[in-house]
C-alpha cells in the first residue's frame, strides 16, 4: 500500500521533512516513490505539490495523521 508520510532530512534539533509517497513497508527514511512537498516545523513553512497529492489520494494512497493535518490546513 502506498502512503503519504514524512521523511526526515534535517539535522539534530533542526528537523525538516519532505512529504513523500512511499510503500508502507519501507523504513521512514527509505527509498520513496515520489516527493510531493516540504514541511519545516520550526518556521511553519510548507510547500505542497497539490496536483500530485490529489492524484495519489485518488489512486488509493493513505495519508499519515501528520500529513493529513497538513493537507487539511491547506484545504485539500
Number of C-alpha atoms within 10 A of each C-alpha: 9 19 21 26 24 24 22 14 13 12 8 7 7 10 13 19 17 21 25 23 26 24 18 14 10 10 11 14 12 11 13 19 12 14 18 20 18 19 21 15 12 10 8 7 10 15 12 17 12 14 10 15 23 13 11 19 15 10 10 11 19 18 22 13 11 12 18 14 12 17 16 10 9 10 7 11
